[in-house]
C-alpha cells in the first residue's frame, strides 16, 4: 500500500517544518514532549546529563528515522532527555493529536510508521544486546558496521558516550585497529 497524492496533501497540512542549526535543541530536559519528529535531513542525538555533568548519548537519529521522547509523550511527563542537532537538520514535526488522526485515517501512513518504529525497536534491542555482551572494541566495530555513515558524521566523544566508553578508550581502540590494518 502506497501513499497517494491526496494522502501526502493531508499529511503535509499538519506537518511543521523545523530547521535546526547545529547545536540547536529540539527538546530540552524538563519540557513535556508533545510531537512526533521525522528527520528529513541531518543528524540529531538524544542524551541525558548525570549529576556529575557527564553526557550519556542514548540515540542518534538520521534521515528517515523518528526522534523524540516516547515516555514523555505517552505519560505527559517532563522529559529526562535533551535532543539537539549534531549538524544542520530539517525535521518534520507533527503534533501527537494530528499524528494519531493520520494513523487512523490513512492506513498506508500507519503501515509506514509501524515499519519505521519496528526498525527503531530492532536497533534498540540490538544496542542493548551489544552493550551487555561485547567488549569495548567489539562495540565499536559493531557500531561502525551497523551505522557506517554515522562514524563520519558524529564527533568521536559522542560515539564514545553512546558506546559507554571513554573517549580515550575509543582513541586507543581506533589506534589498535589502524595498526592491525597496516600489518
N, CA and C atoms as a LAMMPS dump frame, in Angstrom:
ITEM: TIMESTEP
0
ITEM: NUMBER OF ATOMS
549
ITEM: BOX BOUNDS ff ff ff
-5.0000000000000000e+02 5.0000000000000000e+02
-5.0000000000000000e+02 5.0000000000000000e+02
-5.0000000000000000e+02 5.0000000000000000e+02
ITEM: ATOMS id mol type element x y z
1 1 1 N 0.842 -1.176 0
2 1 2 C 0 0 0
3 1 3 C 0.893 1.248 0
4 2 1 N 0.643 2.134 -0.954
5 2 2 C 1.452 3.347 -1.056
6 2 3 C 0.593 4.571 -0.769
7 3 1 N 1.267 5.633 -0.414
8 3 2 C 0.587 6.888 -0.129
9 3 3 C 0.216 7.58 -1.437
10 4 1 N -1.014 8.061 -1.52
11 4 2 C -1.485 8.776 -2.711
12 4 3 C -1.119 10.256 -2.58
13 5 1 N -1.291 10.977 -3.676
14 5 2 C -1.054 12.426 -3.635
15 5 3 C -1.979 13.092 -2.619
16 6 1 N -3.215 12.593 -2.543
17 6 2 C -4.183 13.131 -1.573
18 6 3 C -3.7 12.865 -0.142
19 7 1 N -3.179 11.647 0.112
20 7 2 C -2.637 11.317 1.44
21 7 3 C -1.51 12.266 1.804
22 8 1 N -0.589 12.487 0.848
23 8 2 C 0.542 13.383 1.106
24 8 3 C 0.064 14.794 1.417
25 9 1 N -0.988 15.242 0.73
26 9 2 C -1.526 16.574 0.974
27 9 3 C -2.086 16.676 2.397
28 10 1 N -2.798 15.635 2.848
29 10 2 C -3.344 15.631 4.209
30 10 3 C -2.207 15.618 5.223
31 11 1 N -1.211 14.783 4.984
32 11 2 C -0.058 14.71 5.894
33 11 3 C 0.654 16.065 5.934
34 12 1 N 0.903 16.626 4.77
35 12 2 C 1.587 17.914 4.684
36 12 3 C 0.846 19.034 5.394
37 13 1 N -0.475 18.942 5.434
38 13 2 C -1.27 20.007 6.06
39 13 3 C -1.083 20.079 7.571
40 14 1 N -0.581 19.003 8.195
41 14 2 C -0.391 19.012 9.656
42 14 3 C 1.089 19.003 10.052
43 15 1 N 1.96 18.974 9.072
44 15 2 C 3.398 18.954 9.358
45 15 3 C 3.936 20.372 9.533
46 16 1 N 4.827 20.486 10.482
47 16 2 C 5.551 21.732 10.682
48 16 3 C 7.003 21.444 10.33
49 17 1 N 7.551 22.196 9.398
50 17 2 C 8.955 22.012 9.027
51 17 3 C 9.798 22.827 9.998
52 18 1 N 10.689 22.145 10.675
53 18 2 C 11.553 22.805 11.654
54 18 3 C 12.995 22.651 11.176
55 19 1 N 13.648 23.775 10.985
56 19 2 C 15.054 23.757 10.596
57 19 3 C 15.876 24.022 11.848
58 20 1 N 16.771 23.101 12.141
59 20 2 C 17.627 23.224 13.322
60 20 3 C 19.056 23.493 12.885
61 21 1 N 19.654 24.484 13.503
62 21 2 C 21.079 24.713 13.283
63 21 3 C 21.861 23.746 14.167
64 22 1 N 23.087 23.506 13.821
65 22 2 C 23.966 22.675 14.633
66 22 3 C 23.924 23.179 16.08
67 23 1 N 23.759 22.269 17.021
68 23 2 C 23.677 22.52 18.464
69 23 3 C 22.321 23.059 18.929
70 24 1 N 21.384 23.306 18.019
71 24 2 C 20.075 23.817 18.432
72 24 3 C 19.231 22.673 18.981
73 25 1 N 18.465 22.969 20.033
74 25 2 C 17.65 21.954 20.688
75 25 3 C 16.315 21.739 19.982
76 26 1 N 15.912 20.473 19.902
77 26 2 C 14.559 20.095 19.522
78 26 3 C 13.739 19.894 20.802
79 27 1 N 14.389 19.377 21.837
80 27 2 C 13.758 19.132 23.133
81 27 3 C 14.796 19.366 24.221
82 28 1 N 14.367 19.981 25.32
83 28 2 C 15.262 20.163 26.461
84 28 3 C 14.69 19.437 27.674
85 29 1 N 15.59 18.889 28.468
86 29 2 C 15.217 18.206 29.695
87 29 3 C 14.255 19.086 30.496
88 30 1 N 13.195 18.462 31.011
89 30 2 C 12.212 19.194 31.806
90 30 3 C 10.986 19.62 31.017
91 31 1 N 11.105 19.706 29.687
92 31 2 C 9.95 20.037 28.853
93 31 3 C 9.139 18.772 28.586
94 32 1 N 7.839 18.929 28.371
95 32 2 C 6.995 17.789 28.018
96 32 3 C 6.967 17.686 26.491
97 33 1 N 7.298 16.51 25.972
98 33 2 C 7.337 16.269 24.524
99 33 3 C 5.923 15.967 24.039
100 34 1 N 5.454 16.667 23.011
101 34 2 C 4.076 16.534 22.536
102 34 3 C 3.987 16.244 21.029
103 35 1 N 5.077 15.782 20.45
104 35 2 C 5.15 15.684 18.999
105 35 3 C 5.709 14.335 18.536
106 36 1 N 5.659 14.164 17.233
107 36 2 C 6.399 13.109 16.544
108 36 3 C 7.289 13.86 15.574
109 37 1 N 8.556 13.525 15.558
110 37 2 C 9.502 14.259 14.722
111 37 3 C 10.205 13.284 13.779
112 38 1 N 10.11 13.552 12.505
113 38 2 C 10.712 12.726 11.464
114 38 3 C 11.886 13.491 10.863
115 39 1 N 13.044 12.853 10.84
116 39 2 C 14.254 13.516 10.337
117 39 3 C 14.291 13.435 8.807
118 40 1 N 14.205 14.577 8.162
119 40 2 C 14.309 14.642 6.697
120 40 3 C 15.76 14.776 6.259
121 41 1 N 16.508 15.562 7.025
122 41 2 C 17.901 15.82 6.685
123 41 3 C 18.636 16.118 7.991
124 42 1 N 19.83 15.56 8.105
125 42 2 C 20.655 15.886 9.255
126 42 3 C 20.793 14.755 10.246
127 43 1 N 21.291 15.125 11.421
128 43 2 C 21.568 14.137 12.463
129 43 3 C 21.31 14.783 13.829
130 44 1 N 20.535 14.085 14.652
131 44 2 C 20.225 14.544 15.997
132 44 3 C 20.708 13.514 16.998
133 45 1 N 20.854 13.933 18.239
134 45 2 C 21.185 12.992 19.301
135 45 3 C 20.253 13.234 20.479
136 46 1 N 19.897 12.138 21.137
137 46 2 C 19.128 12.215 22.382
138 46 3 C 20.082 11.814 23.485
139 47 1 N 20.143 12.63 24.529
140 47 2 C 21.097 12.352 25.594
141 47 3 C 20.585 12.876 26.927
142 48 1 N 21.175 12.349 27.987
143 48 2 C 20.9 12.843 29.331
144 48 3 C 22.211 13.336 29.926
145 49 1 N 22.09 14.113 30.986
146 49 2 C 23.273 14.607 31.691
147 49 3 C 23.124 14.167 33.141
148 50 1 N 24.134 13.432 33.639
149 50 2 C 24.042 12.921 35.01
150 50 3 C 24.44 13.997 36.026
151 51 1 N 24.367 13.634 37.314
152 51 2 C 24.641 14.581 38.405
153 51 3 C 26.056 15.146 38.344
154 52 1 N 26.987 14.422 37.709
155 52 2 C 28.368 14.889 37.591
156 52 3 C 28.579 15.754 36.341
157 53 1 N 27.505 15.962 35.572
158 53 2 C 27.614 16.774 34.369
159 53 3 C 28.1 16.003 33.152
160 54 1 N 28.092 14.676 33.234
161 54 2 C 28.554 13.852 32.12
162 54 3 C 27.379 13.524 31.203
163 55 1 N 27.595 13.716 29.905
164 55 2 C 26.56 13.414 28.908
165 55 3 C 26.556 11.918 28.602
166 56 1 N 25.347 11.364 28.472
167 56 2 C 25.162 9.967 28.092
168 56 3 C 24.266 9.932 26.859
169 57 1 N 24.876 9.655 25.694
170 57 2 C 24.117 9.623 24.445
171 57 3 C 23.3 8.335 24.398
172 58 1 N 22.002 8.502 24.222
173 58 2 C 21.063 7.388 24.189
174 58 3 C 20.805 6.943 22.757
175 59 1 N 20.712 7.925 21.855
176 59 2 C 20.33 7.594 20.486
177 59 3 C 20.813 8.664 19.52
178 60 1 N 21.146 8.228 18.322
179 60 2 C 21.355 9.127 17.197
180 60 3 C 20.181 8.912 16.254
181 61 1 N 19.724 9.968 15.627
182 61 2 C 18.648 9.868 14.642
183 61 3 C 19.102 10.574 13.373
184 62 1 N 19.046 9.851 12.27
185 62 2 C 19.437 10.411 10.977
186 62 3 C 18.237 10.361 10.04
187 63 1 N 18.475 10.692 8.794
188 63 2 C 17.417 10.73 7.803
189 63 3 C 16.557 9.46 7.857
190 64 1 N 15.243 9.673 7.752
191 64 2 C 14.231 8.613 7.732
192 64 3 C 14.047 7.888 9.067
193 65 1 N 14.5 8.51 10.138
194 65 2 C 14.272 7.982 11.478
195 65 3 C 13.409 8.971 12.254
196 66 1 N 12.763 8.477 13.291
197 66 2 C 11.983 9.317 14.193
198 66 3 C 12.868 9.744 15.351
199 67 1 N 12.564 10.895 15.911
200 67 2 C 13.257 11.374 17.106
201 67 3 C 12.204 11.861 18.094
202 68 1 N 12.53 11.792 19.349
203 68 2 C 11.618 12.301 20.366
204 68 3 C 11.791 11.537 21.665
205 69 1 N 10.87 11.775 22.567
206 69 2 C 10.863 11.097 23.857
207 69 3 C 9.494 10.457 24.04
208 70 1 N 9.411 9.187 23.712
209 70 2 C 8.147 8.455 23.746
210 70 3 C 7.548 8.43 25.158
211 71 1 N 8.397 8.274 26.191
212 71 2 C 7.896 8.228 27.566
213 71 3 C 7.221 9.55 27.935
214 72 1 N 7.855 10.655 27.643
215 72 2 C 7.288 11.969 27.93
216 72 3 C 5.996 12.169 27.136
217 73 1 N 5.99 11.748 25.885
218 73 2 C 4.82 11.894 25.024
219 73 3 C 3.633 11.1 25.57
220 74 1 N 3.858 9.845 25.89
221 74 2 C 2.763 8.971 26.313
222 74 3 C 2.249 9.305 27.709
223 75 1 N 3.16 9.666 28.614
224 75 2 C 2.775 9.909 30.006
225 75 3 C 2.6 11.387 30.344
226 76 1 N 2.874 12.253 29.352
227 76 2 C 2.752 13.705 29.542
228 76 3 C 3.551 14.186 30.75
229 77 1 N 4.769 13.638 30.87
230 77 2 C 5.662 13.98 31.971
231 77 3 C 6.889 14.719 31.43
232 78 1 N 7.551 15.496 32.285
233 78 2 C 8.761 16.19 31.829
234 78 3 C 9.813 15.191 31.328
235 79 1 N 10.465 15.557 30.264
236 79 2 C 11.48 14.698 29.676
237 79 3 C 12.746 14.673 30.524
238 80 1 N 13.401 13.518 30.535
239 80 2 C 14.702 13.354 31.185
240 80 3 C 15.827 13.609 30.182
241 81 1 N 15.454 13.893 28.939
242 81 2 C 16.435 13.963 27.86
243 81 3 C 16.497 15.33 27.199
244 82 1 N 17.607 15.535 26.532
245 82 2 C 17.803 16.644 25.605
246 82 3 C 17.922 16.023 24.218
247 83 1 N 17.411 16.733 23.227
248 83 2 C 17.627 16.331 21.839
249 83 3 C 18.131 17.57 21.124
250 84 1 N 19.31 17.449 20.511
251 84 2 C 19.835 18.578 19.755
252 84 3 C 20.429 18.104 18.443
253 85 1 N 20.659 19.073 17.576
254 85 2 C 21.187 18.784 16.243
255 85 3 C 22.712 18.691 16.292
256 86 1 N 23.247 17.615 15.76
257 86 2 C 24.694 17.44 15.638
258 86 3 C 25.184 18.196 14.403
259 87 1 N 24.312 18.308 13.422
260 87 2 C 24.597 19.063 12.206
261 87 3 C 23.309 19.782 11.811
262 88 1 N 23.397 20.745 10.931
263 88 2 C 22.185 21.428 10.47
264 88 3 C 21.199 20.369 9.999
265 89 1 N 19.938 20.495 10.435
266 89 2 C 18.954 19.441 10.192
267 89 3 C 17.603 20.028 9.815
268 90 1 N 16.817 19.213 9.121
269 90 2 C 15.436 19.552 8.799
270 90 3 C 14.572 18.426 9.346
271 91 1 N 13.584 18.814 10.163
272 91 2 C 12.74 17.849 10.856
273 91 3 C 11.275 18.182 10.574
274 92 1 N 10.479 17.151 10.262
275 92 2 C 9.034 17.332 10.166
276 92 3 C 8.452 17.031 11.537
277 93 1 N 7.741 18.002 12.099
278 93 2 C 7.154 17.855 13.421
279 93 3 C 5.637 17.788 13.27
280 94 1 N 5.048 16.786 13.922
281 94 2 C 3.591 16.606 13.875
282 94 3 C 3.079 16.517 15.31
283 95 1 N 2.103 17.349 15.641
284 95 2 C 1.51 17.269 16.978
285 95 3 C 0.932 15.873 17.182
286 96 1 N 1.002 15.352 18.389
287 96 2 C 0.561 13.991 18.669
288 96 3 C -0.893 13.761 18.255
289 97 1 N -1.766 14.707 18.528
290 97 2 C -3.182 14.547 18.168
291 97 3 C -3.342 14.384 16.657
292 98 1 N -2.624 15.202 15.886
293 98 2 C -2.68 15.111 14.425
294 98 3 C -2.081 13.796 13.938
295 99 1 N -1.007 13.372 14.589
296 99 2 C -0.341 12.117 14.216
297 99 3 C -1.3 10.94 14.399
298 100 1 N -1.981 10.899 15.526
299 100 2 C -2.93 9.805 15.784
300 100 3 C -4.071 9.818 14.779
301 101 1 N -4.53 11.007 14.404
302 101 2 C -5.581 11.123 13.394
303 101 3 C -5.086 10.599 12.052
304 102 1 N -3.866 10.964 11.663
305 102 2 C -3.298 10.471 10.401
306 102 3 C -3.218 8.949 10.395
307 103 1 N -2.776 8.375 11.514
308 103 2 C -2.657 6.909 11.592
309 103 3 C -4.017 6.23 11.442
310 104 1 N -5.056 6.844 11.988
311 104 2 C -6.401 6.265 11.878
312 104 3 C -6.978 6.439 10.478
313 105 1 N -6.741 7.587 9.877
314 105 2 C -7.388 7.918 8.606
315 105 3 C -6.652 7.421 7.366
316 106 1 N -5.346 7.21 7.493
317 106 2 C -4.556 6.825 6.313
318 106 3 C -3.808 5.529 6.618
319 107 1 N -4.382 4.388 6.245
320 107 2 C -3.744 3.089 6.552
321 107 3 C -2.312 2.976 6.029
322 108 1 N -2.031 3.528 4.856
323 108 2 C -0.668 3.437 4.308
324 108 3 C 0.31 4.21 5.19
325 109 1 N -0.122 5.324 5.743
326 109 2 C 0.727 6.098 6.662
327 109 3 C 0.979 5.291 7.933
328 110 1 N -0.072 4.702 8.457
329 110 2 C 0.067 3.871 9.662
330 110 3 C 1.05 2.724 9.417
331 111 1 N 0.968 2.079 8.265
332 111 2 C 1.892 0.989 7.93
333 111 3 C 3.334 1.488 7.841
334 112 1 N 3.526 2.638 7.219
335 112 2 C 4.86 3.229 7.096
336 112 3 C 5.428 3.553 8.473
337 113 1 N 4.622 4.167 9.323
338 113 2 C 5.043 4.499 10.677
339 113 3 C 5.442 3.23 11.435
340 114 1 N 4.625 2.203 11.314
341 114 2 C 4.931 0.947 12.016
342 114 3 C 6.231 0.322 11.524
343 115 1 N 6.483 0.361 10.229
344 115 2 C 7.741 -0.18 9.697
345 115 3 C 8.934 0.556 10.292
346 116 1 N 8.848 1.873 10.348
347 116 2 C 9.948 2.67 10.886
348 116 3 C 10.111 2.42 12.381
349 117 1 N 8.996 2.327 13.108
350 117 2 C 9.067 2.059 14.545
351 117 3 C 9.646 0.673 14.825
352 118 1 N 9.279 -0.319 14.028
353 118 2 C 9.847 -1.658 14.208
354 118 3 C 11.351 -1.646 13.969
355 119 1 N 11.776 -0.895 12.951
356 119 2 C 13.209 -0.772 12.674
357 119 3 C 13.922 -0.132 13.869
358 120 1 N 13.291 0.881 14.439
359 120 2 C 13.861 1.552 15.608
360 120 3 C 13.911 0.612 16.81
361 121 1 N 12.851 -0.15 17.025
362 121 2 C 12.818 -1.111 18.126
363 121 3 C 13.912 -2.161 17.95
364 122 1 N 14.069 -2.661 16.733
365 122 2 C 15.127 -3.641 16.47
366 122 3 C 16.502 -3.056 16.761
367 123 1 N 16.715 -1.812 16.361
368 123 2 C 18.002 -1.163 16.619
369 123 3 C 18.234 -1.02 18.127
370 124 1 N 17.188 -0.697 18.875
371 124 2 C 17.318 -0.572 20.335
372 124 3 C 17.648 -1.911 20.975
373 125 1 N 16.976 -2.956 20.531
374 125 2 C 17.258 -4.293 21.07
375 125 3 C 18.687 -4.72 20.752
376 126 1 N 19.124 -4.442 19.55
377 126 2 C 20.492 -4.785 19.143
378 126 3 C 21.503 -4.01 19.982
379 127 1 N 21.185 -2.741 20.253
380 127 2 C 22.083 -1.927 21.081
381 127 3 C 22.181 -2.483 22.487
382 128 1 N 21.07 -2.841 23.081
383 128 2 C 21.082 -3.414 24.433
384 128 3 C 21.922 -4.681 24.453
385 129 1 N 21.723 -5.536 23.472
386 129 2 C 22.481 -6.783 23.409
387 129 3 C 23.976 -6.517 23.282
388 130 1 N 24.358 -5.61 22.407
389 130 2 C 25.789 -5.339 22.232
390 130 3 C 26.376 -4.683 23.483
391 131 1 N 25.602 -3.834 24.147
392 131 2 C 26.093 -3.154 25.35
393 131 3 C 26.412 -4.143 26.465
394 132 1 N 25.592 -5.164 26.604
395 132 2 C 25.795 -6.096 27.72
396 132 3 C 26.676 -7.287 27.372
397 133 1 N 26.94 -7.496 26.096
398 133 2 C 27.658 -8.728 25.749
399 133 3 C 28.978 -8.541 25.006
400 134 1 N 29.306 -7.332 24.582
401 134 2 C 30.51 -7.143 23.774
402 134 3 C 31.585 -6.362 24.526
403 135 1 N 32.821 -6.582 24.134
404 135 2 C 33.93 -5.791 24.665
405 135 3 C 33.868 -4.397 24.047
406 136 1 N 34.65 -3.479 24.562
407 136 2 C 34.68 -2.114 24.035
408 136 3 C 35.03 -2.109 22.543
409 137 1 N 36.04 -2.893 22.164
410 137 2 C 36.423 -2.945 20.751
411 137 3 C 35.305 -3.541 19.904
412 138 1 N 34.688 -4.609 20.39
413 138 2 C 33.585 -5.224 19.649
414 138 3 C 32.402 -4.276 19.519
415 139 1 N 32.127 -3.468 20.562
416 139 2 C 31.048 -2.473 20.494
417 139 3 C 31.328 -1.467 19.384
418 140 1 N 32.573 -0.998 19.32
419 140 2 C 32.932 -0.019 18.303
420 140 3 C 32.816 -0.623 16.902
421 141 1 N 33.346 -1.82 16.728
422 141 2 C 33.258 -2.479 15.42
423 141 3 C 31.8 -2.717 15.026
424 142 1 N 30.991 -3.121 15.978
425 142 2 C 29.564 -3.324 15.715
426 142 3 C 28.921 -2.003 15.291
427 143 1 N 29.264 -0.915 15.986
428 143 2 C 28.719 0.401 15.668
429 143 3 C 29.078 0.811 14.242
430 144 1 N 30.363 0.726 13.882
431 144 2 C 30.757 1.193 12.54
432 144 3 C 30.24 0.274 11.438
433 145 1 N 30.028 -1.009 11.748
434 145 2 C 29.455 -1.912 10.752
435 145 3 C 27.952 -1.711 10.612
436 146 1 N 27.283 -1.409 11.709
437 146 2 C 25.833 -1.211 11.687
438 146 3 C 25.459 0.171 11.169
439 147 1 N 26.231 1.182 11.548
440 147 2 C 25.938 2.567 11.174
441 147 3 C 27.162 3.218 10.531
442 148 1 N 27.615 2.713 9.378
443 148 2 C 28.848 3.248 8.788
444 148 3 C 28.781 4.747 8.493
445 149 1 N 27.623 5.251 8.119
446 149 2 C 27.509 6.681 7.804
447 149 3 C 27.665 7.54 9.05
448 150 1 N 27.254 7.037 10.196
449 150 2 C 27.351 7.818 11.429
450 150 3 C 28.785 8.021 11.888
451 151 1 N 29.619 7.05 11.655
452 151 2 C 31.001 7.115 12.134
453 151 3 C 31.72 8.375 11.652
454 152 1 N 31.366 8.871 10.476
455 152 2 C 32 10.067 9.932
456 152 3 C 31.211 11.346 10.201
457 153 1 N 29.974 11.215 10.679
458 153 2 C 29.127 12.388 10.896
459 153 3 C 29.073 12.824 12.358
460 154 1 N 29.43 11.917 13.245
461 154 2 C 29.273 12.169 14.68
462 154 3 C 30.649 12.331 15.32
463 155 1 N 30.825 13.36 16.147
464 155 2 C 32.117 13.527 16.822
465 155 3 C 32.473 12.304 17.679
466 156 1 N 33.763 12.043 17.749
467 156 2 C 34.282 10.874 18.458
468 156 3 C 33.796 10.768 19.903
469 157 1 N 33.794 11.901 20.625
470 157 2 C 33.388 11.84 22.03
471 157 3 C 31.924 11.443 22.188
472 158 1 N 31.08 11.764 21.19
473 158 2 C 29.672 11.354 21.238
474 158 3 C 29.53 9.865 20.952
475 159 1 N 30.338 9.357 20.037
476 159 2 C 30.328 7.915 19.769
477 159 3 C 30.771 7.172 21.015
478 160 1 N 31.823 7.649 21.67
479 160 2 C 32.305 7.016 22.906
480 160 3 C 31.197 7 23.957
481 161 1 N 30.498 8.12 24.118
482 161 2 C 29.401 8.197 25.087
483 161 3 C 28.31 7.197 24.742
484 162 1 N 27.947 7.122 23.479
485 162 2 C 26.927 6.179 23.016
486 162 3 C 27.328 4.73 23.324
487 163 1 N 28.614 4.443 23.16
488 163 2 C 29.112 3.082 23.399
489 163 3 C 29.356 2.789 24.878
490 164 1 N 29.315 3.833 25.7
491 164 2 C 29.545 3.644 27.131
492 164 3 C 31.01 3.471 27.48
493 165 1 N 31.877 4.103 26.686
494 165 2 C 33.316 4.04 26.937
495 165 3 C 33.874 5.46 26.96
496 166 1 N 35.083 5.615 27.43
497 166 2 C 35.683 6.947 27.457
498 166 3 C 36.238 7.304 26.076
499 167 1 N 36.373 8.588 25.789
500 167 2 C 36.994 8.992 24.526
501 167 3 C 38.419 8.448 24.393
502 168 1 N 39.117 8.341 25.51
503 168 2 C 40.483 7.805 25.48
504 168 3 C 40.485 6.335 25.062
505 169 1 N 39.529 5.577 25.589
506 169 2 C 39.417 4.162 25.212
507 169 3 C 39.112 4.05 23.727
508 170 1 N 38.216 4.899 23.234
509 170 2 C 37.885 4.866 21.811
510 170 3 C 39.116 5.21 20.968
511 171 1 N 39.89 6.189 21.37
512 171 2 C 41.114 6.534 20.63
513 171 3 C 42.083 5.363 20.602
514 172 1 N 42.218 4.692 21.738
515 172 2 C 43.1 3.523 21.82
516 172 3 C 42.618 2.414 20.882
517 173 1 N 41.325 2.17 20.885
518 173 2 C 40.746 1.136 20.01
519 173 3 C 41.015 1.48 18.549
520 174 1 N 40.742 2.732 18.172
521 174 2 C 40.954 3.139 16.783
522 174 3 C 42.42 3.02 16.39
523 175 1 N 43.314 3.373 17.307
524 175 2 C 44.743 3.263 17.046
525 175 3 C 45.145 1.806 16.848
526 176 1 N 44.661 0.932 17.719
527 176 2 C 44.973 -0.505 17.597
528 176 3 C 44.426 -1.09 16.305
529 177 1 N 43.219 -0.701 15.933
530 177 2 C 42.635 -1.206 14.686
531 177 3 C 43.419 -0.708 13.484
532 178 1 N 43.889 0.531 13.552
533 178 2 C 44.694 1.094 12.466
534 178 3 C 46.015 0.341 12.313
535 179 1 N 46.634 0.016 13.468
536 179 2 C 47.896 -0.759 13.426
537 179 3 C 47.67 -2.136 12.838
538 180 1 N 46.556 -2.769 13.212
539 180 2 C 46.243 -4.103 12.692
540 180 3 C 46.056 -4.084 11.192
541 181 1 N 45.461 -3.035 10.649
542 181 2 C 45.256 -2.905 9.214
543 181 3 C 46.577 -2.776 8.473
544 182 1 N 47.518 -2.078 9.099
545 182 2 C 48.824 -1.849 8.454
546 182 3 C 49.676 -3.113 8.46
547 183 1 N 49.435 -3.995 9.371
548 183 2 C 50.283 -5.218 9.488
549 183 3 C 49.925 -6.273 8.482
